[in-house]
Amino acid sequence: MKLENKNILLGVTGGIAAYKSPGICSLLRKNNANIKVVMTKAATEFVTPLTFETMSSNLVYTEMFTKNRHTAEVEHIELAKWADIIVIAPASANTIAKISNGIADNLLTSIMLASRSPVIIVPSMNTYMLNNEATRKNLEILRNRGYIILGTAHDLLACMDIGDGKMLEPSEIVDEIDTALYKKDLEGKKVVVTAGPTVEPLDPVRYITNRSSGKTGYEIAKEAKKRGADVTLISGPTSIKPPKVDKMIKIKTTEELKNVVLENFDNCDILIQPAAPADFKPLDYSEEKIKKSKDENLKIEFTKNPDVAKLVGEKKTHQFTVGFAAESQNEIENATKKLESKNLDMIVLNNIKSETTGFASDDNIVTIISKDGKVENLPIMKKSEIAEKLIDKIIERI
Ligand SMILES: Cc1cc2nc3c(=O)[nH]c(=O)nc-3n(C[C@H](O)[C@H](O)[C@H](O)COP(=O)(O)O)c2cc1C
């Protein structure tokens, strides 16, 4: 996350979705951003400034011409200079029209004309207002000006029409703000990330799998995307929401993972492999459901799956490859052996003995070992923070 200590100016206009915007303030504040809110007059009909003052821990700006001025500053210029980024959420059709035409008839639109910061517009309106040629053209003008124009959700709207125009959720908006603040240091790079477990079927209803949740891989894919990379995410079955990437490929078995990774390997610059492919699969797949028998025990014979990381290591030309190791004894020594035998550039060693971290948890404790022998122990961190650190280390080395 890049929100810490950033100055974020939140513009709120007169749309029904204004009731959700205090949620944006709340999330930004949790991430230690500085927030100043500017409301249009129409916005104050929907939510009171007091709500935003409380949620942003700052006085709210609603007037261009205040009667009892306490400062000699020209507010619209100072606020424009203060902001590292401006976000208008919700952005009404009216304000979008004014900004696209350079009209500056209130504090928010005047700031927009004076600003040189990145801008995110979060439209929210009835479907017909959104699809109206005027609005579409106005949004196009703003897009061409370099503003980031977010999409809308398709849902039942406040006016009871069903269609496009619903404002994105505060968490999605905050994620976009965070993305916009990132340095695009992986721009032009193709990154392939594997994630999650594989499942190896026994019969039509049963399978063998492992406890990988896919969280680490999804966080790495998200981080690489925020840094501007072209990201392909190859994922085994998980129950978590996939991040926004350029290409998402779902696989089930280790054999499928191998095929998809090899297909995408030649053209990639960086391959990061936190997926936990099953090392073994049942030797015989039963076409019919295995019946309960009189025997107390059921014997299943397993056979080795392909070693994806090893195959990739053999094919490697220019790619930077990162593997993961889950070791329970002689951790550093075993992880280093794996790094060498699989021709990796870096390996991330997971602490699988800890009960509070690891597979399904949001936190983890890892050690990053590089080909040059450097060993870095990271303290307990969120998986999103580990993803950030790991991408930093990869960038240092490429
Ligand atoms: C109940 C109600 C809900 C409204 N919701 C929206 C909306 O979601 N989006 C929008 O563009 N306009 C909406 N409007 C119309 C705007 O409030 C109106 O165009 C206003 O002039 C916008 O002013 P502003 O852009 O200065 O905030 C709504 C109006 C009312 C009365």
The ligand as a Gaussian input file, in Angstrom:
#p B3LYP/6-31G(d) Opt

LIG

0 1
 C      -32.630000      12.003000      -4.950000
 C      -31.628000      12.438000      -5.976000
 C      -30.650000      11.592000      -6.365000
 C      -29.717000      11.974000      -7.345000
 N      -28.753000      11.091000      -7.697000
 C      -27.877000      11.444000      -8.664000
 C      -26.850000      10.556000      -9.037000
 O      -26.729000       9.432000      -8.506000
 N      -25.994000      10.946000     -10.008000
 C      -26.083000      12.152000     -10.615000
 O      -25.270000      12.432000     -11.517000
 N      -27.044000      13.029000     -10.250000
 C      -27.929000      12.726000      -9.292000
 N      -28.902000      13.618000      -8.916000
 C      -28.930000      14.931000      -9.555000
 C      -27.869000      15.861000      -8.991000
 O      -28.006000      16.004000      -7.622000
 C      -27.930000      17.211000      -9.699000
 O      -27.612000      17.062000     -11.064000
 C      -27.051000      18.244000      -9.058000
 O      -27.145000      19.458000      -9.798000
 C      -25.617000      17.822000      -9.012000
 O      -24.828000      18.874000      -8.511000
 P      -23.271000      18.762000      -8.281000
 O      -22.681000      18.166000      -9.501000
 O      -22.810000      20.168000      -8.090000
 O      -23.055000      17.990000      -7.061000
 C      -29.805000      13.261000      -7.929000
 C      -30.796000      14.138000      -7.495000
 C      -31.699000      13.748000      -6.534000
 C      -32.765000      14.690000      -6.106000

